[in-house]
Amino acid sequence: MLAQLAIRDIVLIDKLDLEIGAGLTVLTGETGAGKSILLDAFALALGGRGDGSLVRHGQAQGQVTAVFDLAMDHPARQLAMAQNLDVDGDLILRRMQMADGRTRAFVNDQPLSAQSLRQIGRALVEIHGQHDDRALIDPATHRELVDTFGGLIPQVEALRAAYDDWRAAEAERDAEQARVDAARAEADFLRHAHAELTKLAPQPGEEEQLAVRRTAMMQAEKVAGELNEAFESIAGDHGPLANLASVLRRLERRATQAPHLIEPSAKALSAALDALNDAQATLEQALRDADFDPRELERTEERLFALRGAARKYQVTIEALPALAEKFAGDLAALDAGEARLVKLAQKVAESQAAYDKAARTLSAGRAKAAKQIDKAVNAELPPLKLERAQFLTQVASDGAPTREGIDRVEFWVQTNPGTKPGPLMKVASGGELARFMLALKVVLADRGSAPTLVFDEIDTGVGGAVADAIGQRLARLAGRVQVLAVTHAPQVAAKAHAHMRIAKADIGKKGERVATSVATLHDEARREEIARMLAGATITNEARAAAARLIEGAA
């Protein structure tokens, strides 16, 4: 609940510090005393629209701070935590309004946007009055109020899960459909390319091997003649090998006759003969290596050119051709598998949609039942509020498009008089009627789906006597479950308050050159005197004082 409200330099307010307790707190005062200013300042702290005209004349900025005492699991704390704010202890909302129109927002002295502050403020306070912009209950929230009243939140959460499953299944199906469609569009190309590469059968490292072999064969063709000529020069019919071998044999036969002459020469000739034999063997190997089938060169070149042509065609390197062939094979397999998978995914979508539809119908039935209960309870509150000829109607239309919240459009309608056409609450009811409808609705919904602090701005305007007393009774009942602040001109309402504050406007300064608004908490005699003023007007009589005392005693 709201524990403290501090206002600095807002319109006619210089400095104001209020301590707010539980139960029903009323604010009274003469017309023009500043009650609306106080509410405007409070709304500013809750994220309401800023305006430079709110700043007190002559000041550069104004400031409003609202301190809330909340349970640690309150939704407002969750909203603040979602903004990465520290929420330990009290929740302190602060808004600075600059004279140039700029504003700054803080929660627990941590900056955040005005929009985020407004979201947190809506979870803390509802302001109801005679004007639409003061009523924080709008059609966008009616469905949630019905769900909360009917205890349907677990069903709503289950429906949201079913909706998410359904949409996820659709997304998976659509993604697979897109892949299959793309594959179908390229199916002919894939089959042709796959067949072509399968026939070509490129192998890893094949290009390098073919290029090396082709180069070797081309080089061998050029040097084969020179190698053969060299071989013939050494080992041919006219070569030195045969002559040297014959000469060496003759010398070796004469070795015993003159060994000191022949042996060195024979040794030298033997070494020369060995060298020539080695050269012959090397040339023979070279000739064997250079020996190739010209058709092999042709086949090698054809293969190499085929690989390079395929690489150009598919815009990849030759080394990437084997992987590309595997990809094409995979794409064709995926096309076949995708067709089968699409059937399964379509079945999954149908099943998840059926689950959602069933949950949505069940929830719609629960909402219709809860709506009737709300209508019955609210209509029972209307006669004492001088709305005995009116009727409250919760419209549940179950023909909407499927959403995470279901298929229902929920809106509170009213019929103000028999024979008139019912319509949306915010459009059909007049200012005073709207406030009383809101009061009746909040009495019914107070412990289910209400903010912890409710503010009612002059909802007793234009009524008196028994109706004002009925309003006071309902505000008091409401205050047993939530904190209620009421701006009132009705003594019957003021008499039922747990705390009473009087707003007054007075001249200040030596010559009364400035006006300021102040708030005083009233007790006992001062409270009775204020209620007597509300009864009698400018001149307070003893009869008015006695009537005020009876009202207070009757409310005790």
Number of C-alpha atoms within 10 A of each C-alpha: 22 24 17 16 22 18 22 20 22 26 22 22 23 15 16 17 14 15 11 20 16 18 22 27 24 24 23 26 21 16 12 12 20 22 24 14 17 23 17 19 28 21 22 29 32 29 25 18 13 22 15 18 14 23 25 19 13 8 12 13 21 24 23 24 23 23 21 20 14 18 12 14 8 13 15 22 22 15 18 20 12 10 14 11 18 14 17 9 12 16 24 21 24 26 28 20 26 20 19 12 13 12 21 16 24 21 23 17 13 13 15 16 13 21 14 18 26 19 15 21 21 17 19 23 22 21 22 25 26 22 14 15 11 17 19 14 19 13 16 11 13 17 22 18 21 29 22 20 21 18 15 18 15 11 17 20 13 17 24 19 14 22 24 16 18 21 16 14 21 19 14 17 21 15 13 17 18 12 16 22 15 12 19 15 11 13 17 11 13 20 15 12 19 21 15 13 20 15 9 16 13 21 14 14 10 15 18 13 12 16 14 11 16 19 11 14 20 14 12 18 13 11 13 17 13 11 17 15 13 16 20 16 15 19 19 13 11 11 14 16 19 15 12 16 13 11 12 19 14 12 18 15 10 13 15 11 9 10 14 10 12 18 16 11 15 19 13 13 17 16 12 14 18 13 12 17 15 12 16 19 14 13 20 15 12 17 19 11 13 20 13 14 9 12 9 13 18 12 12 18 16 12 17 19 13 14 23 16 13 19 17 12 10 13 11 13 13 24 17 15 23 16 14 19 21 14 14 21 19 14 21 19 11 16 19 14 12 20 14 11 17 18 11 13 20 17 14 18 20 15 14 21 19 14 16 25 18 14 20 27 15 14 23 20 14 17 27 20 13 21 25 16 17 22 19 15 17 22 20 15 22 21 14 15 21 17 18 14 12 20 21 25 22 23 22 20 13 18 10 10 9 14 14 17 17 24 19 22 18 22 21 21 21 23 19 21 13 10 7 10 10 19 18 16 23 19 13 16 21 14 16 18 23 23 24 25 24 22 26 24 20 21 22 20 19 21 16 16 16 20 21 21 21 26 21 25 24 21 26 28 17 12 16 16 10 13 20 25 24 21 26 25 18 21 28 23 17 23 22 15 17 22 23 30 26 26 25 23 26 25 25 28 29 32 26 26 25 17 20 24 22 20 20 18 19 12 12 12 9 7 7 9 8 11 14 19 23 18 21 14 15 15 13 10 10 14 21 24 20 24 29 25 20 22 21 17 13 10 10 16 15 11 12 20 20 14 18 26 20 14 21 21 11 11 18 10
